[in-house]
Amino acid sequence: MDGYPQKRLIRKLDLELFLASLKPQPNPQASLEQYTTSEQIAANMLYLAAYTNGDIADKRVLDLGCGTGRLGLGAAFLGAGEVVGIDVDPLAIHEARENRAKAGLAFELINGDINAIVGRFDTVLQNPPFGVQTREADRAFLVKALEVGNHIYSLHNHPEVDERLIKMLKSSGGMVQVQPNTFLERFIAKHGGQVTAVYAMLMTIPKMFDFHRKLKHDFVIDLYAIKK
């Protein structure tokens, strides 16, 4: 962490408790793949960006597809200089405003399509739709993130079901560094980015929609750290 500007060092547990205090999406839509980023996953992502790579404190941060604002408010909590969030869902933005008021943190919120974003940001944080309902829905988020951001932290579905990796993540509760998906790596390179690291994490979602057959579903997601 030497050499990186830090306003204050926040314990990871305190970050997780802060994130857990924020309201999730009250009426998630399957078509938008609105699954709440768990506090553990969000904390892992934010801690990597803030304290391993120095990409949060005093930086201009964009939460792309912000939902109820968990990643953006987490960045503000860790000392970001300016945070902007955008989401197409007006209900999500309403809840994000409620969370902002409760947290008492500066967070500019925009209700609109991600293509409304212009300008430059030091860091982009995003949990885009994985493309389960709309094929390749995450690609538009990557393109926009690489258009406006210098450093990107983006969550994506792991390319295969890996029971051994799931078991490992269940026992460790953290992150495991893995190789990037070849297609995603090429796509990112095509749009001017370079994958610097990929970390696998375990995501658990409860039964939320009619098409869900299990009470809960465990699967692996990959956190891509990308630089422009």
C-alpha positions, -999 to +999 in steps of 0.1 A: +000+000+000+030+023+002+028+052-022-010+051-026-030+080-011-053+068+017-077+090+037-082+062+062-077+025+065-111+007+069-112-028+082-127-053+058-152-064+085-164-028+089-168-024+051-189-056+050-211-044+079-215-011+061-225-028+029-249-051+047-267-021+061-277-009+026-311-019+011-311-044-017-333-042-048-369-047-034-384-059-067-357-076-088-364-081-125-352-114-141-349-096-175-323-072-160-306-100-140-309-080-109-290-101-084-277-082-054-239-082-050-233-099-017-214-078+009-186-103+009-181-101-029-185-064-029-160-060-001-135-083-018-138-062-050-135-029-032-106-039-010-087-051-041-093-019-059-086+003-028-058-013-009-040-036-034-042-013-064-048+022-050-077+029-073-103+042-049-090+069-025-093+104-040-102+089-073-131+097-097-152+064-096-181+052-117-205+025-106-219+013-139-253-003-136-253+007-099-285-009-088-291+002-052-256+017-050-237-009-031-204-006-050-206+031-054-214+038-018-187+013-008-162+034-028-174+066-011-170+049+023-134+041+014-126+077+005-132+081-032-129+117-043-161+116-065-186+088-072-211+086-100-237+058-104-261+051-133-289+025-137-317+021-161-342+010-134-359+039-117-368+018-086-332+008-082-322+045-083-349+054-058-334+028-034-299+040-041-310+075-031-324+061+001-292+043+008-272+075+000-293+095+025-289+068+052-251+066+046-246+104+045-221+100+016-217+120-016-229+099-046-242+114-078-270+092-092-284+091-128-314+072-140-306+062-176-289+039-200-252+034-196-246+051-229-256+084-213-222+083-195-194+105-210-161+118-197-133+101-180-131+082-147-101+068-128-120+037-118-151+018-130-168-007-108-195-030-123-216-061-118-232-063-152-258-087-163-240-120-171-260-126-203-281-155-190-314-138-200-300-116-228-270-132-246-237-112-242-254-085-221-222-079-203-203-069-235-220-035-237-209-028-201-173-037-209-172-015-240-186+015-221-162+009-191-132+008-214-144+039-232-146+060-201-124+043-175-086+039-168-090+009-144-120-014-144-132-040-119-159-062-135-177-093-124-185-121-149-198-156-149-171-183-147-169-201-181-176-236-167-191-254-137-160-264-116-171-284-086-135-285-073-132-247-074-167-243-058-155-266-029-123-247-026-141-214-024-166-227+001-138-237+024-118-205+020-146-180+018-123-156-002-108-153-037-087-176-058-067-163-087-076-180-120-069-177-157-091-153-178-117-166-202-099-166-236-129-150-254-133-123-228-096-115-227-096-111-265-128-090-264-112-067-238-080-064-258-100-056-289-115-026-271-082-013-258-080-030-224-056-054-207-066-080-181-041-077-152-057-104-130-088-126-125-101-138-092-128-164-087-153-160-059-184-180-048-218-164-054-250-178-038-284-166-048-317-177-032-348-188-051-360-155-065-379-162-098-404-188-110-378-205-132-355-212-103-357-248-092-335-248-061-338-230-028-304-216-034-278-218-061-240-217-057-219-208-086-185-192-094-181-156-106-149-140-118-136-106-109-116-091-138-091-064-130-085-045-162-064-015-172-069+007-202 
